[in-house]
């Protein structure tokens, strides 16, 4: 069965914030270049810089605590 996917959006009125460095995105949704990860049932967003810096760990599906 196919799962329905949703864009990495935050609750209305909240900014998208990088879980690693704290960078705040403009607007109330994460840019398309940001990474969305679900770890321990929590949706985490990572900015483009953090995602690029840790791309090998991301591709290995390591949780961000291992970065």
Secondary structure as GFF3:
##gff-version 3
##sequence-region A 1 67
A	DSSP	beta_strand	35	39	.	.	.	ID=ss1
A	DSSP	beta_strand	42	46	.	.	.	ID=ss2
A	DSSP	alpha_helix	48	53	.	.	.	ID=ss3
A	DSSP	alpha_helix	55	59	.	.	.	ID=ss4
A	DSSP	three_ten_helix	64	66	.	.	.	ID=ss5
###
